[in-house]
Amino acid sequence: MMTTRRRTEHLEDFTAHEWCKALFADPSITSIHDRRLFEARDGWNLLFTRGLFTSDAIRAFLDLWKPGHGKRREVIDPDSVVTHTDTTWEEIVPPDNPKEAARQAAKEDIQYDLSDPEGTENIVLVSLAHDADGNYASLHGGITASLLDHCMGCLIVKNYGIPNATSELRVKYKKNLVTPSVVKVRAKIMREKGRYVEAVSWVEDGAGGVFAEGWGSFVKNKVVMSKM
């Protein structure tokens, strides 16, 4: 009989860093989720929620949402990680989405200002260990690309309330990412038109250094307006 090995989310890897705790205390970040939110929808993103989730590869993984536009939350304890595990997948991806249906039907070409400090942003914190290496003590380039892709895809899911698929992905590797390490991946929307969205993403350290940059084109699931 096969037994399931208990897997631990090593959140202490994040709380050991002041720059991570500053993010947890940032009121413009309105929600923080661990991988359990994504496990709630079986079959979604198994690479991160199961395949790479070990104490020797991806030790911990947190998804932070910054909706922008002046939205804030109350910070209760800035020195702890308070994850919103009570959020359901349906709250993020509603079964009926008339606003998204109207957006797709309009096909308006919208460009976004990436320098806007009040712009929408998705942030992923990842604790990486040696089983994610390509070369010794260096993160595998494919994992870097997957992190960029994941962060942009989650940004689109949460901003539009609709699943999506990657159409095109470009990655520019800027410097070696030494493991073990804790990194921040962040993504912003650059352009949208109907079902198509372009986004940009960065893998960074806690001091603003950039390991890699990504650009992606994504297509959202088709939504049709409900007939009255």
C-alpha angles and dihedrals in degrees: 000000000000116000124205113238113233110246122208127209103221097212090160086075087070100039089055088071123072092209090057091049089051089058092049088052094047108110091203088069099080101184140023121196134182123209093279090083090061093042087059088074103058115227097020117126097341090166090075102025095050118356100056097023102110135117088253101047120024101004098179137004130190128180116209123192123208108180094179124198092107097301114150142176133209113258110216103176116009092190096061137062110243108189121197098229093157092071113108127216089240090061090058097037107030116204090229115044113172093162092058091044090055091046092053093046093051093054090199113177106229126182120200129212106239091195094060107119089204093051125121115270138174119209128193123192115203132184109208129198135183099279087071091059127120096187123014110301091350124109115246111254090228090059089051090052091047092052092051091047092047094050093050093045092051090048090057094045092053097039097049102022092234135107118243145187130227113253099176135001129191124184130191113195110210106174141355116278107217118208141254093048146127115237139183121225116193133180138192134188114249104177141356135192120171107304094351125091131179118203139176129214141184136202107215143171122233094269098056097266113145122222097177142356127213138194122193140182115208135186118212123219111269116260121193123202112253114246116240 
